[in-house]
Amino acid sequence: MTNRLYQNDLPDGLDLGPVVAIDCETMGLNPHRDRLCLIQLSSGDGNCHLVQVAVGQTEAPNLCKMLADPNVLKLF
């Protein structure tokens, strides 16, 4: 397995395919208090894409575009 770490967002043009497994890591279990730290994505090809979320970060346009794409099945 290859781990690829990205800061703040997925890179431009990254295509993970039609099915993506997603896992998130937070600082705790309360979404109103505890911040999102890391998002892990895999399309099952042996690569793990890790998006490290910065303190205070509110935007990740490439990640949001993939999450909003109705042609991508997201597995949580």
Phi and psi in degrees as GROMACS dihedral restraints (atoms count N, CA, C in turn):
[ dihedral_restraints ]
;  ai    aj    ak    al  type     phi  dphi    fc
    3     4     5     6     1  -108.0    20    10
    4     5     6     7     1   127.5    20    10
    6     7     8     9     1  -100.6    20    10
    7     8     9    10     1   130.1    20    10
    9    10    11    12     1  -120.6    20    10
   10    11    12    13     1   119.6    20    10
   12    13    14    15     1  -101.8    20    10
   13    14    15    16     1   128.9    20    10
   15    16    17    18     1  -120.8    20    10
   16    17    18    19     1   147.3    20    10
   18    19    20    21     1   -98.1    20    10
   19    20    21    22     1   122.7    20    10
   21    22    23    24     1    77.5    20    10
   22    23    24    25     1   -26.2    20    10
   24    25    26    27     1  -168.2    20    10
   25    26    27    28     1   164.1    20    10
   27    28    29    30     1   -70.3    20    10
   28    29    30    31     1   151.6    20    10
   30    31    32    33     1   -70.6    20    10
   31    32    33    34     1   154.3    20    10
   33    34    35    36     1   -57.4    20    10
   34    35    36    37     1   136.5    20    10
   36    37    38    39     1    81.2    20    10
   37    38    39    40     1     0.1    20    10
   39    40    41    42     1   -71.3    20    10
   40    41    42    43     1   122.6    20    10
   42    43    44    45     1  -113.3    20    10
   43    44    45    46     1   111.5    20    10
   45    46    47    48     1   -89.4    20    10
   46    47    48    49     1    -1.3    20    10
   48    49    50    51     1    94.1    20    10
   49    50    51    52     1  -170.6    20    10
   51    52    53    54     1   -81.9    20    10
   52    53    54    55     1   -12.7    20    10
   54    55    56    57     1  -134.4    20    10
   55    56    57    58     1   127.7    20    10
   57    58    59    60     1  -133.5    20    10
   58    59    60    61     1   126.6    20    10
   60    61    62    63     1   -88.8    20    10
   61    62    63    64     1   136.7    20    10
   63    64    65    66     1  -131.6    20    10
   64    65    66    67     1   137.4    20    10
   66    67    68    69     1  -137.5    20    10
   67    68    69    70     1   145.0    20    10
   69    70    71    72     1  -123.7    20    10
   70    71    72    73     1   146.1    20    10
   72    73    74    75     1  -118.8    20    10
   73    74    75    76     1   133.1    20    10
   75    76    77    78     1  -124.6    20    10
   76    77    78    79     1   172.8    20    10
   78    79    80    81     1   -78.9    20    10
   79    80    81    82     1    -7.6    20    10
   81    82    83    84     1  -177.8    20    10
   82    83    84    85     1  -165.7    20    10
   84    85    86    87     1  -104.4    20    10
   85    86    87    88     1    -3.9    20    10
   87    88    89    90     1   -97.2    20    10
   88    89    90    91     1   108.1    20    10
   90    91    92    93     1   -67.0    20    10
   91    92    93    94     1   -18.0    20    10
   93    94    95    96     1   -84.2    20    10
   94    95    96    97     1   -18.1    20    10
   96    97    98    99     1  -115.4    20    10
   97    98    99   100     1   -38.0    20    10
   99   100   101   102     1   -99.8    20    10
  100   101   102   103     1   131.7    20    10
  102   103   104   105     1   -85.1    20    10
  103   104   105   106     1   155.3    20    10
  105   106   107   108     1   -74.4    20    10
  106   107   108   109     1   131.8    20    10
  108   109   110   111     1  -111.6    20    10
  109   110   111   112     1   -40.7    20    10
  111   112   113   114     1  -149.2    20    10
  112   113   114   115     1   140.7    20    10
  114   115   116   117     1  -121.1    20    10
  115   116   117   118     1   127.4    20    10
  117   118   119   120     1  -110.0    20    10
  118   119   120   121     1   130.9    20    10
  120   121   122   123     1  -131.3    20    10
  121   122   123   124     1   142.4    20    10
  123   124   125   126     1  -148.7    20    10
  124   125   126   127     1   141.1    20    10
  126   127   128   129     1  -100.8    20    10
  127   128   129   130     1     6.2    20    10
  129   130   131   132     1    86.3    20    10
  130   131   132   133     1    11.6    20    10
  132   133   134   135     1   -95.9    20    10
  133   134   135   136     1     8.3    20    10
  135   136   137   138     1    94.7    20    10
  136   137   138   139     1    -0.4    20    10
  138   139   140   141     1  -108.9    20    10
  139   140   141   142     1   137.8    20    10
  141   142   143   144     1  -114.5    20    10
  142   143   144   145     1   123.8    20    10
  144   145   146   147     1  -104.2    20    10
  145   146   147   148     1   119.9    20    10
  147   148   149   150     1  -111.2    20    10
  148   149   150   151     1   126.0    20    10
  150   151   152   153     1  -111.2    20    10
  151   152   153   154     1   111.9    20    10
  153   154   155   156     1   -85.1    20    10
  154   155   156   157     1   125.4    20    10
  156   157   158   159     1   -96.6    20    10
  157   158   159   160     1   126.1    20    10
  159   160   161   162     1   -75.9    20    10
  160   161   162   163     1   153.3    20    10
  162   163   164   165     1   -59.2    20    10
  163   164   165   166     1   128.1    20    10
  165   166   167   168     1    83.1    20    10
  166   167   168   169     1    -3.2    20    10
  168   169   170   171     1   -67.7    20    10
  169   170   171   172     1   135.4    20    10
  171   172   173   174     1  -124.4    20    10
  172   173   174   175     1    -6.9    20    10
  174   175   176   177     1  -134.0    20    10
  175   176   177   178     1   143.7    20    10
  177   178   179   180     1  -151.3    20    10
  178   179   180   181     1    80.3    20    10
  180   181   182   183     1   -59.5    20    10
  181   182   183   184     1   -38.1    20    10
  183   184   185   186     1   -70.3    20    10
  184   185   186   187     1   -39.9    20    10
  186   187   188   189     1   -64.7    20    10
  187   188   189   190     1   -44.8    20    10
  189   190   191   192     1   -61.6    20    10
  190   191   192   193     1   -39.5    20    10
  192   193   194   195     1   -62.0    20    10
  193   194   195   196     1   -43.7    20    10
  195   196   197   198     1   -65.9    20    10
  196   197   198   199     1   -42.1    20    10
  198   199   200   201     1   -66.1    20    10
  199   200   201   202     1   -31.1    20    10
  201   202   203   204     1   -85.1    20    10
  202   203   204   205     1   -10.5    20    10
  204   205   206   207     1   -71.5    20    10
  205   206   207   208     1   114.9    20    10
  207   208   209   210     1   -69.1    20    10
  208   209   210   211     1   -13.9    20    10
  210   211   212   213     1   -87.1    20    10
  211   212   213   214     1    -2.3    20    10
  213   214   215   216     1  -108.9    20    10
  214   215   216   217     1   121.1    20    10
  216   217   218   219     1   -82.3    20    10
  217   218   219   220     1   122.9    20    10
  219   220   221   222     1  -103.2    20    10
  220   221   222   223     1   128.4    20    10
  222   223   224   225     1  -110.0    20    10
  223   224   225   226     1   119.4    20    10
